[in-house]
Amino acid sequence: MTFEEFKASVEQWAQDRGIYEHSTALAQCLKAVSELGELADHAIKGDRDAMKDDIGDIAVCLVNVARMEGVGIGAGRVNNHDRLPKEVAVASCAKAISDLTLMAGIYQAKGCAPTGIGAYGDLPGQLRYAFGHLVMIADECGFTIEECCEHAWREIKDRKGRMVPGGAFVKEGEEMSNNTGGPAFPESGARGMAAGGEGMSLRDYFAAKAVSAVWNRLSDMPLDYAADFTAEAAYKIADAMLKEREK
């Protein structure tokens, strides 16, 4: 599988699943940062096979960022870099992607189109730079980037489901409300509640509690961005609380 074949396949897969409609470049960058954590852990453990999977997963995220921002990327290694131990290569890549994520977040918050070198940095150039570091890691691990990408594609190509408004990915056959935690105040027949009614779910209650804290951190950002981000973050906090509650 060539890199161009991988790129076209991922773009079609993401389009079919609503990722370009309901996600953002910042969200995809943050997902790449999450995958970087796994890559760093596997680098420390010397688990090359797991690193191959991680590299491919990060490539998927960066392909999505490139598509969302209209940036062309290729499978070239970063120039003017000496060969580095894989742990150092991972650290260098982490910085490149972290810088990209910050840049994407600033552009999104300011409502700017990151089409070139601007007041907040060169996002297209930083994206290509970050991907070049990913190629470098693959090289240091003894893989080609195409091998890593093909491995990732085999893992995701048959995943079913769609991304829904708010950025959550719902697997086929699942409902968003599957894990609500049950009713927050499970007293049937209470004043103002019909007998047998459940009222607000625990998930909604947790999210409502988280909203003000998130909103206060974003009050100086554009309303549309702040509202969408607040809603998404509040429910992510609620889901994390439900998961911890089940332990």
C-alpha positions in Angstrom: 0.0 0.0 0.0 1.5 3.3 -1.0 1.1 6.4 1.2 -1.2 8.0 -1.4 -3.4 4.9 -1.3 -3.5 5.0 2.5 -4.3 8.7 2.5 -7.1 8.4 0.0 -8.5 5.4 1.9 -8.4 7.2 5.3 -10.0 10.3 3.9 -12.9 8.3 2.4 -13.3 6.3 5.6 -13.4 9.4 7.7 -15.8 11.1 5.3 -18.2 8.2 5.5 -18.2 8.2 9.3 -18.9 11.9 9.8 -15.5 12.8 11.1 -15.0 15.7 8.8 -18.5 16.9 9.5 -18.4 16.7 13.3 -14.8 16.8 14.4 -12.2 19.6 14.1 -8.5 19.8 13.3 -7.8 20.6 17.0 -9.7 17.5 18.1 -7.7 15.3 15.6 -4.5 16.9 16.9 -5.5 16.1 20.4 -6.2 12.5 19.4 -2.7 12.3 17.9 -1.3 13.6 21.2 -3.2 10.8 23.0 -1.7 8.3 20.7 1.7 9.8 21.3 1.4 8.8 24.9 1.0 5.2 23.9 4.0 5.5 21.5 6.2 6.9 24.2 5.2 4.1 26.6 6.0 1.4 24.0 9.3 3.1 23.1 10.4 2.9 26.8 9.4 -0.7 26.9 11.1 -1.4 23.5 8.0 -2.9 22.0 8.6 -2.3 18.3 5.5 -4.1 17.1 3.3 -1.9 19.3 5.2 1.2 18.1 4.4 0.2 14.5 0.7 0.3 15.4 1.0 3.6 17.2 2.8 5.3 14.3 0.1 4.2 12.0 -2.6 5.5 14.3 -0.9 8.9 14.6 -0.6 9.0 10.8 -4.4 8.6 10.5 -4.9 11.6 12.8 -2.5 13.8 10.8 -4.1 12.8 7.5 -7.4 13.9 8.9 -5.9 17.2 10.0 -4.3 17.7 6.6 -7.7 17.1 4.9 -9.5 19.4 7.2 -7.0 22.2 6.7 -6.5 21.6 2.9 -2.8 20.8 3.4 -0.8 18.4 1.2 1.5 16.0 3.1 3.8 13.3 1.9 5.9 10.5 3.3 9.2 12.3 3.4 11.6 12.2 6.4 12.5 15.4 8.2 15.6 16.9 6.5 18.8 18.1 8.3 18.3 15.6 11.1 21.0 13.1 12.1 19.9 9.6 13.1 18.5 9.6 16.6 17.7 6.9 19.1 14.1 6.0 18.8 13.3 7.4 22.3 14.8 10.8 21.3 13.0 10.6 17.9 9.7 10.1 19.8 10.4 13.1 22.0 11.2 15.3 19.0 8.0 14.1 17.3 6.0 14.8 20.5 7.2 18.4 20.5 6.4 18.9 16.8 2.9 17.6 17.3 2.3 19.5 20.5 3.3 22.7 18.7 0.9 21.8 15.9 -1.9 21.2 18.4 -1.3 24.6 20.1 -1.3 26.3 16.7 -4.5 24.6 15.6 -6.2 25.5 18.8 -5.3 29.2 18.5 -6.4 29.4 14.9 -9.7 27.7 15.8 -10.3 29.9 18.8 -9.6 33.1 16.8 -11.7 31.9 13.8 -8.8 32.3 11.4 -8.1 30.2 8.3 -4.5 28.7 8.8 -3.6 28.8 5.1 0.0 29.9 5.5 2.4 31.8 7.7 0.3 34.1 9.9 0.3 35.8 13.2 0.0 32.5 15.0 2.5 30.5 13.0 2.7 28.4 9.9 0.2 25.6 10.5 0.7 23.9 7.1 4.5 23.9 7.5 4.2 22.7 11.1 1.9 19.8 10.0 4.4 18.7 7.3 7.2 19.0 9.9 5.3 16.9 12.4 4.6 14.2 9.8 8.2 14.2 8.8 9.1 13.4 12.4 6.7 10.5 12.4 8.4 9.2 9.3 11.7 9.5 11.1 10.5 7.4 14.0 9.3 4.7 11.7 12.8 4.7 10.1 14.6 4.5 13.4 12.4 1.5 14.3 13.3 -0.3 11.1 9.9 0.2 9.4 8.8 2.2 6.4 6.0 4.7 7.0 4.0 2.8 4.4 4.2 -0.4 6.5 3.0 1.4 9.6 0.1 3.1 7.6 -1.0 -0.2 6.0 -1.0 -1.8 9.5 -3.2 1.0 10.9 -5.5 0.8 7.9 -6.2 -2.9 8.3 -7.1 -2.2 11.9 -9.6 0.6 11.2 -11.1 -0.2 7.8 -13.9 -2.4 9.1 -14.8 -0.4 12.2 -18.5 0.6 12.0 -20.2 3.6 13.4 -20.4 7.4 13.0 -19.2 10.5 14.7 -22.2 12.5 15.9 -22.5 16.2 16.8 -20.3 17.0 19.7 -17.5 14.8 18.5 -18.4 11.5 20.1 -17.9 8.4 18.0 -20.9 6.0 18.3 -20.3 2.4 17.3 -22.8 0.7 15.1 -25.7 -0.7 17.2 -25.0 1.5 20.2 -27.0 4.4 21.5 -25.5 7.5 23.0 -27.5 6.9 26.1 -26.3 3.4 26.8 -24.2 4.4 29.8 -26.2 7.1 31.5 -25.5 5.9 35.0 -29.2 5.6 35.6 -31.4 8.3 37.1 -29.6 11.0 39.1 -32.5 11.3 41.6 -34.3 7.9 41.4 -37.3 8.7 43.5 -40.4 7.8 41.4 -43.5 9.7 42.2 -41.7 12.7 43.6 -43.3 16.1 43.4 -43.3 17.3 39.8 -42.4 13.8 38.5 -44.8 11.3 37.1 -44.9 8.0 38.9 -42.3 5.7 37.3 -40.4 8.6 35.7 -36.6 8.7 35.9 -35.9 12.4 35.3 -32.4 13.6 34.7 -29.8 10.8 34.1 -26.7 10.7 36.3 -24.6 11.4 33.1 -26.5 14.6 32.4 -26.2 15.6 36.1 -22.4 15.1 36.0 -22.2 17.1 32.7 -24.3 19.9 34.1 -22.0 20.2 37.1 -18.9 20.4 34.8 -20.3 23.0 32.4 -19.6 26.1 34.5 -16.0 25.2 35.2 -15.3 24.5 31.5 -17.1 27.6 30.4 -15.3 29.9 32.7 -12.0 28.9 31.1 -13.3 29.7 27.6 -15.3 32.9 28.1 -12.9 35.0 26.0 -13.2 32.8 22.9 -15.7 33.0 20.1 -19.2 31.9 21.2 -19.7 29.1 18.6 -16.3 27.5 19.4 -16.7 28.0 23.2 -20.2 26.5 23.2 -19.3 23.4 21.2 -16.1 22.8 23.1 -17.9 23.2 26.5 -20.6 20.8 25.6 -18.1 18.2 24.4 -15.8 18.6 27.3 -18.6 18.4 29.9 -19.8 15.1 28.6 -16.3 13.7 28.4 -15.9 14.6 32.1 -19.2 13.0 32.8 -18.2 9.8 31.0 -14.9 9.7 32.9 -16.8 10.0 36.2 -19.1 7.2 35.3 -16.2 5.0 34.3 -14.4 5.7 37.6 -17.7 5.1 39.5 -17.9 1.6 38.0 -14.6 0.5 39.4 
